[in-house]
Amino acid sequence: MIDGASPATGIPGNEANLRPPARLAQAPAERARGKSDGATVTEGRHPAATDAAVGAKPTNHNLHAHHLRYKIGVSGAAETSHCNADAIEKAEQVGREIAKRGMVLITGATTGLPYWAAKGAKAEGGIVIGLSPASSKAAHVKTYRLPLDYHDLVIYTGFGYSGRNLLFTRSSDALITMCGRMGTLNEFTDAFEDDKPQGVLTGAGGTTNLLPQIIEAAHRGSGNVVYSEDPGDLIDRVLDLIERDEKKNGVKGRIL
């Protein structure tokens, strides 16, 4: 089951999802560590409206071709009292950086740091999709006591937290790990087993600080993982991993 709601309008259900967003994410035309010079958008990397970036009249891409957007999962603690003092601020910045690049943010439809990342993405006009452990909207709100705001679409998996975690990581093209607890560690190891591109926000606190030691002690190699304490730099490093893997797998420039 799925559900979406607009925090700006309060329109429930799928009716809000049928309306176009107030504005498209203003992704820079060329990444270069967040800088833009108005050049052509790189294929797959910044799929938000190219024409808008160069000042031309926007076109309706649905008429001909649709560029798939990268989906970036954001994993982090649902309760943040053990995280560093700037954890919430950095979570919002992670969401903003994802939206600025025209990508979709995926969360576990939960509280804490993923919630704040969703807030940051929506502040930049981004798209946010949540995967809930609940089987219905009623269970999501009343049983799990989870929020619905700052999401464009919520998918009710009905698989509880552990089942939701696997669907969450496999629905994402890459995973960003912030300050976490046991659930965040579970999502990281799920993505590690799948050799999925991952970015770790270092110095965030919680179990995230233990990840380098865990990887070393596991004797399974370094994985497909990059690290940075700066949200924008981390997103750029993860994008490099995604593009490297797509080139290796022969699926670069995914156009339908």
C-alpha positions in Angstrom: 0.0 0.0 0.0 1.1 3.5 -0.6 0.2 6.9 0.6 1.4 10.5 0.1 0.6 13.8 1.7 1.6 17.4 1.1 2.7 19.2 4.3 2.1 22.5 2.5 -1.5 21.8 1.5 -2.6 19.0 3.9 -4.1 17.1 0.9 -4.3 13.5 1.9 -3.6 10.4 -0.1 -2.7 10.1 -3.7 -4.5 13.3 -4.7 -1.5 15.4 -3.6 0.9 13.1 -5.5 -0.9 13.7 -8.8 0.0 17.4 -8.6 3.4 18.6 -9.9 5.9 19.8 -7.3 5.9 23.5 -6.6 9.3 23.7 -8.3 11.9 21.3 -9.6 15.1 20.9 -7.7 17.6 23.5 -9.0 20.4 21.1 -9.6 23.7 22.7 -10.8 24.4 22.2 -14.5 27.8 20.6 -13.7 28.7 19.2 -10.4 32.4 20.0 -9.9 32.0 19.8 -6.1 28.8 21.8 -6.1 29.8 24.6 -8.5 28.0 25.5 -11.7 28.9 27.3 -14.9 25.7 26.7 -16.8 27.0 23.8 -18.9 25.0 20.9 -20.1 23.7 18.5 -17.4 25.7 15.3 -17.2 23.6 12.2 -18.2 22.1 10.4 -15.3 24.0 12.5 -12.7 21.7 15.6 -12.7 18.4 14.5 -14.3 16.5 17.6 -13.2 15.3 19.9 -16.0 18.3 20.7 -18.2 16.6 23.5 -20.1 15.9 25.3 -16.9 19.5 25.2 -16.0 20.6 27.0 -19.2 17.7 29.5 -19.2 15.8 27.9 -22.1 12.0 27.3 -22.2 11.3 24.1 -20.1 10.1 21.1 -22.0 7.7 18.3 -21.0 10.1 15.3 -20.8 7.1 13.0 -20.3 6.2 13.4 -24.0 9.3 11.7 -25.3 12.0 10.5 -22.8 12.4 10.3 -19.1 15.7 10.4 -17.3 15.7 8.2 -14.3 16.8 10.0 -11.1 19.2 8.4 -8.7 17.6 7.4 -5.5 19.7 8.0 -2.4 18.7 6.3 0.8 19.4 8.1 4.1 20.0 5.9 7.2 20.3 7.2 10.7 19.1 7.1 14.3 15.4 7.5 14.9 16.2 8.8 18.4 19.2 11.3 18.4 20.1 12.0 22.1 23.3 10.0 21.7 24.4 11.8 18.5 26.8 14.7 18.2 25.4 18.2 18.7 25.4 19.1 15.0 23.8 15.8 13.9 20.4 17.3 13.1 21.9 20.2 11.2 24.1 17.9 9.1 21.1 15.6 8.4 19.2 18.5 7.0 22.2 19.5 4.9 22.4 15.9 3.6 18.8 16.2 2.4 19.5 19.6 0.8 22.5 18.3 -1.1 20.6 15.4 -2.4 17.8 17.6 -3.7 20.1 20.2 -5.1 21.5 17.5 -7.4 18.1 16.6 -8.7 18.1 13.2 -6.9 15.3 11.4 -5.0 15.7 10.9 -1.2 14.6 7.6 0.2 13.9 7.2 4.0 12.5 4.5 6.3 9.5 6.9 6.9 10.7 7.4 10.4 11.6 9.9 13.0 15.1 11.3 13.9 17.8 12.0 11.4 16.0 10.6 8.3 13.1 12.9 9.2 15.4 15.9 9.3 17.0 14.9 6.0 13.6 14.7 4.4 12.9 18.2 5.8 16.1 19.5 4.2 15.2 17.9 0.8 11.8 19.4 0.8 13.2 22.8 1.6 15.1 22.6 -1.7 12.0 21.4 -3.7 13.2 17.8 -3.7 11.3 14.5 -3.9 11.1 12.3 -0.8 9.8 8.7 -0.6 9.4 6.7 2.6 9.3 3.0 3.1 7.3 2.2 6.3 7.5 -0.9 8.4 3.7 -0.7 8.8 1.1 -2.4 6.6 -1.3 0.7 6.5 -1.5 4.4 7.2 -3.4 3.7 10.4 -0.7 1.3 11.7 2.1 3.7 10.6 0.6 6.5 12.7 -1.1 4.7 15.5 0.9 1.6 16.1 4.4 2.6 15.0 3.8 6.3 15.9 5.7 7.5 12.8 5.3 10.8 10.9 4.0 11.4 7.4 5.1 15.0 6.8 8.0 16.0 4.5 7.3 13.0 2.3 5.7 12.9 -1.2 5.0 9.2 -1.1 4.9 6.6 1.7 4.9 2.9 0.8 3.5 0.6 3.5 5.6 -2.6 3.3 4.0 -4.5 6.2 7.3 -6.3 6.9 8.2 -4.7 10.2 11.5 -3.0 10.8 13.9 -5.7 9.7 12.0 -6.5 6.5 11.5 -2.7 5.7 15.3 -2.2 6.1 16.1 -4.7 3.3 13.5 -3.2 1.0 14.8 0.3 1.9 18.4 -0.5 1.0 17.6 -2.4 -2.2 15.3 0.4 -3.4 18.2 2.9 -3.2 20.9 3.3 -5.7 23.2 4.3 -2.8 23.1 4.7 0.9 24.2 7.5 3.2 24.8 6.5 6.8 24.7 9.1 9.6 24.7 8.8 13.4 23.0 5.5 14.1 22.0 2.7 16.4 21.4 -0.9 15.8 18.9 -0.4 12.9 21.3 1.9 11.1 24.0 -0.8 11.5 21.6 -3.4 10.1 20.9 -1.2 7.0 24.6 -0.6 6.5 25.4 -4.4 6.6 22.5 -5.2 4.3 23.9 -2.7 1.7 27.4 -3.9 2.3 26.4 -7.5 1.5 24.9 -6.2 -1.8 28.1 -4.3 -2.6 25.9 -1.2 -2.9 27.6 2.3 -3.0 27.7 3.8 0.4 28.8 7.0 2.0 29.5 7.3 5.8 29.2 10.7 7.4 32.1 10.6 9.8 32.2 12.1 13.2 28.4 11.8 13.5 28.3 9.6 16.6 26.6 6.4 17.5 27.4 3.1 15.9 28.5 4.9 12.8 31.8 5.7 14.5 32.4 2.0 14.8 32.0 1.1 11.1 35.7 1.3 10.0 36.6 -1.1 12.9 33.7 -3.4 12.1 34.7 -3.6 8.4 38.4 -4.3 9.3 37.4 -7.0 11.9 35.1 -8.7 9.4 37.9 -9.5 7.0 35.6 -9.0 4.0 37.4 -6.2 2.2 36.7 -2.5 2.4 33.4 -2.7 0.6 32.0 -0.1 -1.8 32.2 2.6 0.9 33.5 6.2 1.0 33.8 8.6 4.0 33.6 12.3 4.6 32.6 14.7 7.4 31.2 17.2 4.9 27.6 16.3 3.5 28.2 17.9 0.1 31.5 16.2 -0.4 30.1 12.9 0.7 27.2 13.1 -1.8 29.7 13.8 -4.6 31.9 10.9 -3.6 28.9 8.6 -3.6 27.8 9.8 -7.0 31.3 8.9 -8.3 30.8 5.4 -7.0 27.3 5.1 -8.6 28.7 6.3 -12.0 31.7 4.0 -11.7 29.5 1.0 -11.1 27.1 1.9 -13.9 29.9 2.3 -16.4 31.3 -1.1 -15.3 27.9 -2.8 -15.6 27.1 -1.1 -18.9 24.0 0.7 -17.8 25.3 4.3 -17.8 22.8 6.9 -19.0 19.6 5.1 -18.1 16.8 6.5 -20.4 13.4 5.0 -21.0 
